[in-house]
Amino acid sequence: MQDFDTRYNQPGGGFVSGLLFGAAVGAAIGLLFAPRTGSDTRRQIAESGKNLREGAVRTYEQAREGANSAVSKARGAYDRGREAFERTRKDVGNTISDAADQASDVLSSGVYPRA
């Protein structure tokens, strides 16, 4: 009697044992009262597995297509952003160069514009 108390008083021990015992009893009762024969049940399980697999494949394909589309859009946005950056960089560089040339011309002429 002492062994029984010690074994089932450990944290979680009674719950796990009860869960396993309940699952085994439930499976046995389910098989005894099943309305189908074993071959029908196996066929139904096989069909359910096939349907589950097909659904998983469809979901994977949709996710893959969505990811490819997102990557393609992101790549296009990156390329457009990079092109815009390069154009802006060139424009700013040209503006600075023009301003520097004008400042150099003014300084070398000795005539300063009034503000």
N, C-alpha and C positions, 0 to 999 in steps of 0.2 A: 504494500500500500504506500509506503514511503516513496518508492521509485515513481509511482504514478503521480504523486503530488509534486515532486521535484521536477519531473519532466514537463508537466503542463503548467507550472507556475513561472517558467522562464518567459521573458518578454517575447511575444509573437509566436511562441511554440504552439499554444493551443489554437490560435487562429489559423496557422498554416496547416496544422493537422486536420482541423475541422474543414478547412477549404478543400483539401485534397480528398478527404473522405466524402464530403458532399458532392464533389465533382464526379467521383467514381460511382456513387449511388445514383446520381442523376443520369449519368450516361447509361448505366445498366437499365434503369427504369425506362428511359427513352427508347432503348433498343427493344425492350419487351413490348411496349405499347405502340411501336411505330406502325403507321398504316400501310407502309410500303414494304416490299421484300428487300432483301439485301442488295440484289442486283439493281433494282430501281433506285435505291438510295445512293449506291455508288455512281450510277449514271447521272443522277441529279447533282451530286457533288462534282463530278467531272464537268458537267455543263456549267455549273456555277463557277468553277475554276477557269474554264475557257472564257466565259463572259468577263470575269474579273481581269484576266490577262489581256483580252481585247480592249477593255476599257482603259487599262493601264498603258497599253501601247498607244491608244488614241490620245490620251492625256499627255504622254511623253512627246508625241509628234506635235501636238498643239503648243506645248511649252517650248519645244525646240524651234518651231517656226516663229513664235513670238520673240524668243531670244535673238534669233537671227535678224528679225526685222528691227528690233531695238538696237542691235549692234550696227546694222546698216544705217539707220537714222542717225545714230550718235556719230558714226564715222563721217557722214555727210555734213552734219552740224559742225564737227571739228574742222573739216576741210574748209567750209565756208568761213568759220571764225578765223582760221589761220590766214586765209586770203585777205579778209578784211583787215586783220592786224598788219599784214605786210603792206597793204595799200596805205594804211594810216601811217605806218612807220616811214614809208617813202615820202608821203606828203609832208609829214612833220620835218623830216630831214631836208627836203627841198625848201620848205619855208624858212628853216633855220639858216640854211646855206644862203638863200636870197637875202635874208636880213643881215647876215654877216657881211655879204658883199656890199650891200648898201651902206652899212656902218663903215666899212673900210673905205669906200668911195668918199663918204662925207668927211672922214678923218683925214684922208690924204688931200682933199681939196682945201681944207682949212676954212671952209664956209659952213657954219653950223646952222641948222634950221631953228626957227623960233618955235617955242612950244605953245 
